[in-house]
Amino acid sequence: VQLQASGGGLVQPGGSLRLSCKGSGFIFRLITMRWHRQAPGKQRELVAEVTGAGNTNYADSVKGRFTISRDNTKNTLYLQMNSLKPEDTASYFCNTDYRGRVYWGQGTQVTVSS
């Protein structure tokens, strides 16, 4: 199982970014996929998740601003982030559970600053 995240960068407050995470080595379309983030000095937290059926769940801090989605034809998970705030600055990680094990992609850094 491999998860390859991309799409981070530096953006001004109020701006947008889209993160991607390509999965391989498992039946992507059946598996719940998640985005987590970790800011310096803070614990990693769940940002959003999407089930294989397309049901979504969001942290309160990102509701209405972030949208998680998936393209099962491309084995790719997305996180559209709008109205970004400085407090969204963190490393973002995609994640899944598969056959009893937890897998993480490498982090992609998002920095929101003017």
N, C-alpha and C positions, 0 to 999 in steps of 0.2 A: 504494500500500500504506500502510495506516495501522494503528497499534497504539495502543490507548487503555487505559492501566493505571489501576487504582483499588483502594482498599481498605486502604491503609496507615493507620497511626495510632500512638498511644501505648498501650502495653500493659505490664502488670506481668510480671516474670519468672514463668514457668510458665503464662502466658496463651496465648491463641490469636488468630489473625487469618486471614482469607481474602482473598487478593489475586485480582483479576480482570484480564483483558486481552482486550479485544474487538478482533478483527481485521477488516479490510475491504480490498477491492481485490485479493484473491487467493483461490485455491481452498483455503480454510482446512483442510478435512478431510484434504488430502493432504500437508500440510507439517509437518515437525518444528518444534515450538515450544519455546522455552526461557525460563527465568527466570535472570537474573543478579542479582548484587548488588554494591554498592560502598560500603564504609565509608570514612569520612574518612581520608585519608592512605594508603589501601590500593588495590591494583589491583582492577579489576572481576573477579569470579569467577563461574563457572557454578554455579548452585545445583541445577537440575534441568532435565530435558528429556523430552519425550514425542513419539514419532513419530506419523505419521498412523495407523499400525496400533495405536497405544496402548502401545507398549513404552516403558518409563521408565528413567531413569538419574539418580542422585543423587550430589551431593557427599558425601563421607564425613561431613562435619560436620553434615549434616542428615538422614542416613538414620535412619529410624524415628520422626522427628518431623515431617517435611514430606511432603506428598503432592501431586504434580502431577497434574492431570487436565484433560480438555477436553470441551466439549460442542459437537460439530460442528454441531448444529442451531441453535446460537446463535452460532457463530463465536467462541467464548469459551474462553480458557485460564484455569485456576485454579491457585492455590498455597495449599493449606491448611497453615497453620503452627501446630503445637501445641508445648507445652512450650518456649515461647520463652525464650531466654537473652539476657542483655545483649550478648553477642557477635554476636547476630543483627541488632543495630542497623545499618541501612544503607539506602541507596536501592536499591529493587528495580526491575529493568527487564525487560520481556518483549522477546523478540527472535526473529527468524526470518531464514532465507535464502530468497530467492525469485528465480529466474531470474538467479542469479549476483550478486545484490546482498544486502547485509545491512541489515536494518531493525530499528530500535529504537523502543520506545515511550518515552514520557516516564517518568521515575522516579516511584515512589511511596515515600514515606518510612515506614520502620518503625523505631520507637524502643521499645526494651525497657528499662524503668527503673522502679524503685520510688519 
